[in-house]
Amino acid sequence: MNINDDSVLEMINTYIAYNRLSKIQILQLIKLAPISNDIKELKDNINWEYIKSKH
């Protein structure tokens, strides 16, 4: 996903607001956005990173 695209930024902002992400989570989201193909994959990547950090 191209984080410089307005529609992508809108989706990311909506996701951040809806889930009330912390600063750390927002930074992680921005780091994962370029390697994700769509918002569903981005959510999966975020969940995977969360699970990975717990172990």
C-alpha positions in Angstrom: 0.0 0.0 0.0 1.3 3.4 -0.9 1.0 5.5 2.3 1.3 8.7 0.2 -2.0 7.9 -1.5 -5.0 9.9 -0.1 -7.4 6.9 -0.1 -4.8 4.8 1.8 -4.2 7.5 4.3 -8.0 7.9 4.9 -8.3 4.1 5.5 -5.3 4.2 7.9 -6.7 7.2 9.7 -10.1 5.6 10.1 -8.5 2.4 11.4 -6.4 4.4 13.9 -9.4 6.4 15.1 -11.7 3.4 15.3 -9.3 1.3 17.2 -7.8 4.1 19.3 -4.2 3.0 18.7 -1.3 4.1 20.8 1.7 5.9 19.4 3.7 2.6 19.3 0.8 0.9 17.5 0.5 3.8 15.0 4.3 3.6 14.2 4.0 -0.1 13.8 1.1 0.3 11.4 2.9 2.9 9.3 5.9 0.5 9.2 3.7 -2.4 8.0 1.6 -0.5 5.5 4.1 -0.4 2.6 4.5 -4.2 2.7 0.7 -4.9 2.8 -1.3 -5.2 -0.3 -4.6 -4.0 1.2 -6.3 -3.1 4.5 -7.2 -6.7 5.3 -3.6 -7.8 4.9 -2.4 -4.8 7.0 -4.7 -5.9 9.8 -3.4 -9.5 9.5 0.2 -8.2 9.7 -0.6 -6.1 12.7 -2.2 -9.1 14.5 0.8 -11.3 13.6 3.3 -8.7 14.9 1.2 -8.4 18.1 1.3 -12.2 18.6 5.0 -12.4 17.7 5.8 -9.7 20.3 4.0 -11.6 23.1 6.3 -14.6 22.7 
